Amino acid sequence: MSKLSLSFYTNIPTPNQDDFFEELSQVFIFNAIFYEKTESDRLWQLSDKTYKHVYLKDSKLIKWVQYFYKDFHFSWNIIKYSLNERSQFIILSGNYFALNTIIAALILKARGKKVGFFSEKIKEAYGFKRFVKRVILVPFVKLLDFMIFVGVCSKQSYSSLGLNVKHHVIIPYNINNASFKASNLNEDRLKQLKDIYNTNTHFTLLTSGALIERKGIDFTIKIMELLTKEHINNIQLLVLGDGPLKYSLQELVKELPIYFLGFKQKDEIPYYFGIADVFLFCSRYDGWGLVINEAISAGLPCLVNKDVGSSELIENYVNGFICDNQNLLSYVNAIKLLCKDKTLIESIRTNNLQLSEQMCSASMATKLYQFFNEKFKSN
């Protein structure tokens, strides 16, 4: 039986998306269409791709819009590629109101292609903003043959707006979990980092994300203040990431054992997860939050704010704790428990490593292929 063919239209290549696309190319006849090579605030380095892909180039006319919406893309080439598209199935992602997305959807549907949209959770809106979202989304969703939701929370956010698609599947953001396994890390490099940060003598918390307000690094600093006041000794926080709030956040640290390590490339990140005891994620809001996948793959207990999409992966006492930024003691109490209960940490580690096998890029690629094969096999 011949393979199904799939094209994925998306903003730019990202490190973990690359992993997923490599796996998709193993099960589909696959092609990726990237609207641009990168965006203004992206610092990562990407490895060479083995899957088929093309880059469009944004029209100069759209540059002023990107000053306000960096992921708003339009290229005249989107018309050419949509008219010449040969794949059976098309997945669109990125902004649902971007011109590339709307134009591609209209042309591809007119050509009889099976078109779907890959979406994380839609941020809640009220009043006039909610009305505007519905005005844009209702006709757009009616165009679609299927939806791919990043999580249960994503599906619920569409349902809350009265938007439902007959065929849908949940495919969370995913990673190559093998890169986070301790057995795949260089022992000398791991030992070097453990020695630098004294992780053998300090209970080590780790957080990761851009140093912007939404990511809630200020909450992690307040949590460390509370732990210090309760005389929890030999505990430290490592912060991965960079951004405009770096210096103002560093000023909040004072004498606290908090270390800002800066931005790290994809191949460096697993080592920092490998020296940590607990992963802390206090983002004020995230449609998903891929760092939770990374922490799970490293076997770390995850303490995550309830407003983060990937919190749906966490079950209290099983693989971490769902906490509340409005009640920082929920984090503090969980950390105190984990500091004392090594058996619980080992149990969580086992559970997370098992979960990571189900959530990895290879598993998600297979799940997507099965979805298309079952729902559209007569086509």
Buried (B, 14 or more C-beta within 10 A) or exposed (E): EEEBBBBBBBBBBBBBBBBBBBBBBBBBBBBBBBBBEBBEEBEBEBEEEEBEBEBBEBBEEBEEBBEEEBBBBBBEBBEEBBEEBEBBBBBBBBBBBBBBBBBBBBBBBEEEBBBBBBBBBBEEEEEEEEEEBBEEBEEBBEBBBBBBBBBBBBBEBBEEBEBEBEBBBBBBBBBBBBBBBBEEBEEEEBEEBBEEBEBEEBBBBBBBBBBBEEBBBBBBBBBBBBBBEEEBEEBBBBBBBBBEBBEEBBEBBEEBBBEBBEBBEBEEBBBBBBBBBBBBBBBBBBBBBBBBBBBBBBBBBBBBBBBBBBBBBBEEBBBBBBBEBEEBEBBBBBBBBBBEEEEBBEBBBEBBBEBBEEBBBBBBBBBBBEBBEEBBEEE
